[in-house]
C-alpha cells in the first residue's frame, strides 16, 4: 500500500527532482535509511517528528507536518479533541 502521504509527497517531489525517484537516492538526500523510509511509506512504522520535518522540507511538502500533527502526534490529537 503506497498511498501514505509520505509516499505521495516523495512521488510529487520526484517530478521536479529525479533524486526522489527511488528510495535509495532519496535516502542519500534526506538521511533516512532505505529500510526505514520503506517502513514509513508503507505505513508499517510511524515517522519521528524530525523525519517528518526533513521530508516536508526536502519534498517541499508542508502538508506532511499538518498531517503528522493531526493524525500521529498525541498533542495534536488532544487539541483536536478539545475542538470537537
Helices and strands as residue ranges (DSSP letters): H 5-14, G 18-20, H 23-30, H 34-42, H 49-58, H 63-71, H 74-83
